[in-house]
Amino acid sequence: MKKPATNTGAAPRVGVAPTPSIIGSDVQIEGNIKTVGELQLDGSITGDLSCGGLVMGESGSVKGTISADSVTVRGAVQGEIRARSVRLEKSAVVEGNVFHESLSVEAGAKLTGHFAHTTGAAEVAKSPPEKPVLVDAKAISE
């Protein structure tokens, strides 16, 4: 007779940094993702993403809200970004609002939406955009 399956997965270790997770370019996820660790995203996510830190490669994409301590975007985002530190690199295409404490935009990055500076994590979570901003980082650097 078979015993019922039990979850014997390792419990999170207290005081130890979680292992970074990688979502490859051939992976497509539909649904919300939550992790306290770092995430390297080269695939696509349709849903909300909450993580400690996000590094999105050029082939990466998110359709949903991104919430993290730090976010680096080289791919495409359709939705809000809520983070303490946001970096939009030259290949980034963002359609949505960006709530941040620190913002870096490389020449060539494209943003259609609002920028809103915040001063704390609680404010990042609830801040409405103040006014529309359309930025072409290439024009700024000239």
N, C-alpha and C positions, 0 to 999 in steps of 0.2 A: 504494500500500500504506500502511495506517495504522500510525503509530508507537504503541507502548504508552503508555498514560496514565501520567504521572508526577505526583507531588505537588509542586507548585511554590509551595505556600502559604508565607507569610512565617514565618520562624523567630522565636521570641520574642526581643525586644530586651533586652539586658542593661542593667540600671540604669534602665529606663524602666517606669513604672507601667502595668500592663495596662489595656486599655480595659474599662470596666464592661460587663457583659452583662445583657440584659433578656429575661426570659421572660414574654411577654404572657399576658393572662387567657384567651385562646382556645387556649393551647398545653397539651397533656398529654404528659408524657414518662414512659416506662416504661424504667427503667435507671438506672445510677449516673452522676453528673455530678461532674467534678473540674475546678477552675480555681483559679489562684492569685489571681485578681482578685476584684473586687466583683461581686455578683449581685443584681439586682432581680427578685424572683419574684412574679408576679401570676397565674401559671398553676399547674398541678399536676405534682408529681413523685412517682412511685412508684419508690423506690430510694434509695440513699444519696447524700448531697450533701456534697462537700468543697470549700470555697472560702475566699478570704481574708476576705471579709465578706459577710453576707447581710442584705438588707432585704426582708422578706416583706410584701406588701400584704394588704389584707383579703380579697381573692379568692384569695390564694396558699395552697397546701397541700403538705405533704410527708408521705409515708408511708415512713419510713425514718430513718436516722441522719443528723443534721446535724453536721458538724465544720467549725469556722471560728474565726477570731480574734475576730470580733464578729458577733453575731446580734441582729437586731431582728425581732420577730414581731408581726404584726397579723392574721394568718390562722390556719390550723389545722396542727398537727403531731401525727402519730401516730408516736412513736418518740423516740429519745434526741436531746438537744441537748448537744453538747460544744464549749464555747467559753470563751475568756478573759473576754469580756464578753457578757452576755445581757440583753436588754431585752424584756419582755413587755408590750405595750401593751394598752389596755382591751378591744380586740376579739379578743385572742389566745385560742386554745383549744389547750392542749397536753395530750396524753395520752402521758406517758412521763417519763423521768428527765432532769433538767437538771444538768449538771456545769459549774461556772463558777468564776471567780475573783471576778468582779463581777456582781451581779444587781440588776436594777431591775424591779419589778412595779407596773404602774399599777392603780388601782382598776377593777374589772370584769373583769380578766384571769382566765382559768380554767385551773387546772393540776391534773391528776390524775396523780400520780407522786411522785418523790423530788427534792429539791434536795440537791446535794452540793457543798460548797465545796472547791475545789482550789487549789493554790499554784503549779502549773507546767503547761506543755503536756504533758509526759510523764504527769503525774498525771491530767490531764483525759482522756487516752486510755485509761487503765486502771482508773480509780476505780469500785468498786462502790458502789451506794447504801447509806447507813447505816441509815436507817429511813424508813418511809412518812410523807409529809406531804401533806395535802390543804389547799390554800389557796384561799380566795375573797378576792381582793384587795379587793373592795368592803367586806367585813366588817372588814378591817384598818384601813381609812381612817376608819371611823366611831368 
